[in-house]
Amino acid sequence: MLRTQLERIARPLTPNEIRARYLTRGVPRVPLALLPTPLQEAPRLAGELGIGRLLIKRDDLTGLAFGGNKARNLEFRMAEAVEQGAEVFIAGLEAQSNSARMSTAAANLLGMRTILLLRDEPGREWQGNLLVDRLLGAEVRFVTIRERATASEEMDRALEATAEEVRRAGKKPYVMNHAGAFSVGSALAYLLCSAEFLEQAEAVDAELTHVYMCSGNKGHAGLILGRKLLGRSYRTIAISQHYADDRVSGALEAARDALALLGWETDLSESDVESYDDYVDTAYGQPSPRGLQAMRLAARTEGLMLDPIYTGKAMAGLIDHARQGRLGPNSTVMFVHTGGLPAMFAFSDAIVRSLPD
Ligand SMILES: Cc1ncc(COP(=O)(O)O)c(C=O)c1O
């Protein structure tokens, strides 16, 4: 899109102006998530951490086979598959992928069959997300990656071969990994989520100072846009699930792409992106001691379940920031719970070992 066609945003927009823009611009979207998700006060956990107020945005309750952030993202990602008249949905992901589980559920609702190409892992079991994938009826094929350095090329080749096989069988494939709306879908989704939680926060007289979310960059892009377009001063803080070089550049790119789709323009720079990878600890996809501790604290103060790979680690970041005094009695903090709970059952041994009693 040409820059001259973009409308510069020079004043705070209202949540309704943001929502209306998706419709007037004709951004393709299919309804999948159960919205709005609740906003829950967490006074016991706030007290434990010495934070003025802590609110949990329950995006683990979006529906779609146990819920999570992907339900919002898939509303945009799946719209492209529907527009193309796809019959077989194909995705290449990790064995314990939340995206695989929720995409399969979405494909079922939209009348598509699913083939999942999942990276094989030592010791994998039909547990957690994998169990749900099977129950949902996905055809699960494990892919053995030969070299870490060429993993994405190897997966791409497997995806292309699978798409070709589907075409030869006379059906229309859609490969999610190559979707145009992949990153921008998450940014659009979490811009809308920002409009949603801002209204909910105002309804309970909460003037947000910080918003925490587990994100590598894509969902975070939406939170940054939300803060900017709604003209707010709260900080948006991403706690990353993995070590990656593109936490800042990827967030800016996804934010700019989302803005361009909406026909808007606003200033965005690296200083808008606050992102930490200090809580990955062991490695992506592996539980960490601090994440397991955060799971226990949330469970025992608020009866709140977190997962060991994403939200437990993000909460470990929030807890650490509170313990360092970066959050305090004057802070009103929102934690966006992005779901991922079925993975808990794939890591039951690590969770049990972390429990003191
Ligand atoms: C439960 C959960 N939380 C957070 C994320 C991070 O999403 P993103 O990096 O796309 O913002 C994911 C996706 O990988 C997830 O499954």
The ligand as a MOL file (V3000), in Angstrom:
LIG
                    3D

  0  0  0     0  0            999 V3000
M  V30 BEGIN CTAB
M  V30 COUNTS 16 16 0 0 0
M  V30 BEGIN ATOM
M  V30 1 C 0.1930 -20.1560 25.0530 0
M  V30 2 C 0.9640 -19.2360 24.1700 0
M  V30 3 N 1.3030 -18.0390 24.6500 0
M  V30 4 C 2.0180 -17.1560 23.9100 0
M  V30 5 C 2.4280 -17.4700 22.6280 0
M  V30 6 C 3.2590 -16.4720 21.8790 0
M  V30 7 O 2.6480 -15.9780 20.7640 0
M  V30 8 P 3.3770 -14.8950 19.8080 0
M  V30 9 O 4.8440 -15.0750 19.9730 0
M  V30 10 O 2.8890 -15.2700 18.4680 0
M  V30 11 O 2.8960 -13.5560 20.2470 0
M  V30 12 C 2.0760 -18.7170 22.0660 0
M  V30 13 C 2.4490 -19.0820 20.6860 0
M  V30 14 O 3.4320 -19.5890 20.3350 0
M  V30 15 C 1.3330 -19.6230 22.8730 0
M  V30 16 O 0.9960 -20.8440 22.3960 0
M  V30 END ATOM
M  V30 BEGIN BOND
M  V30 1 1 1 2
M  V30 2 1 2 3
M  V30 3 2 2 15
M  V30 4 2 3 4
M  V30 5 1 4 5
M  V30 6 1 5 6
M  V30 7 2 5 12
M  V30 8 1 6 7
M  V30 9 1 7 8
M  V30 10 2 8 9
M  V30 11 1 8 10
M  V30 12 1 8 11
M  V30 13 1 12 13
M  V30 14 1 12 15
M  V30 15 2 13 14
M  V30 16 1 15 16
M  V30 END BOND
M  V30 END CTAB
M  END
